[in-house]
Amino acid sequence: MSFLRLEGLVKRYGDFAAVDDIELSVEKGEFVSLLGPSGCGKTTTLQMIAGFEEPTRGRVVIDGKDMTDVKASQRGIGIVFQSYALFPHMPVAGNVSFGLEMRKVSKDERKRRVMETLELVHLQDFAQRFPRELSGGQRQRVALARALVIEPEVLLLDEPLSALDAKIREDMQIELRSIQQKVGTTTILVTHDQSEAMSMSDRVAVMNEGRLVQVGAPYDAYEFPEDLFVSNFLGKTNLLEGKVTARNGDKITVQIGEAELEARDSSVAVDERVNVSVRPEKLHLTAAEDGRLKGQVLTRIFLGNHWVYQVQSSIGQLLVTQQNTGQESAREGEEVGISWSVDGIRVLVGE
């Protein structure tokens, strides 16, 4: 049986459904991200798990116990907010100890658990410093320590890294995931950052307009999106419209303008109009005479470890990325060929 279950969870405000019939099961020790754009219902879902919002319908079940009507303070849940919400007048140790004091834990036990948790987040030497004396990343770790010290059954993370700059955020993603794996706490992260969700999670639960639209391992959600929204939201993609003109086993041929693309799909019929998605990294630039398509480089951008190209072709403008191998790259205005593998083409449903 799953450790955390959301069963038919609904939250309505008048006629508006902020969360619409969410069904999600999370295993003990699993790290799951609720991922989606602003207004999709992910934070409202988190608040219902925490007990800050009452569901209009449905249940929140933790370790087999129905928590739907249990007060937030009695759910045994640790929460890290975007704003950290630290007490400015308390040193680090006092902030971390606060939850234990509220639970009437003995002084000696509090001290032991506080120092163990600060060591876990590499802040054992900062116990007597105040929040104003810490960097953003250090304050975020204090907030994490405060949530973990109570030994919660479930840890909820509400966009905890969004206030950090890019380099610190990347470092904290790795550190937070490492800490979660060491502690083994069942964790739910709310984020709108696709790379953050995919780099930290065992599974991502993609939300749109109050509904779960796809749940799966980050690799599967990225490589095998189930609809146009997921394909667009998880990274960049080239979306093209075409018509199926032939089928050969599990392979179909899609006519897009003057070009024909082969793809693997067993669900669509000949003459059906479809959308296809091609990730920029699945396209490759070649000599003009060697590609499946010919194109002209409109722009190129150097991003250190890779190049990004905008290429004009007979089927429209295509975004292409290539790893920086140290070799000379295609220049703006240059004629190039564009090639791809049939396995890099995805056929999608949706308008």
Secondary structure, 3 states (H helix, E strand, C coil): CCCEEEEEEEEEECCEEEEEEEEEEECCCCEEEEECCCCCCHHHHHHHHHCCCCCCEEEEEECCEECCCCCHHHCCEEEECCCCCCCCCCCHHHHHHHHHHHCCCCHHHHHHHHHHHHHHCCCHHHCCCCHHHCCHHHHHHHHHHHHHCCCCCEEEEECCCCCCCHHHHHHHHHHHHHHHHHHCCEEEEEECCHHHHHHHCCEEEEEECCEEEEEECHHHHHHCCCCHHHHHHCCCCEEEEEEEEEEECCEEEEEECCEEEEEECCCCCCCCEEEEEECHHHEEEECHHHCCEEEEEEEEEECCCEEEEEEEECCEEEEEEEECCCCCCCCCCCEEEEEECHHHEEEECCC
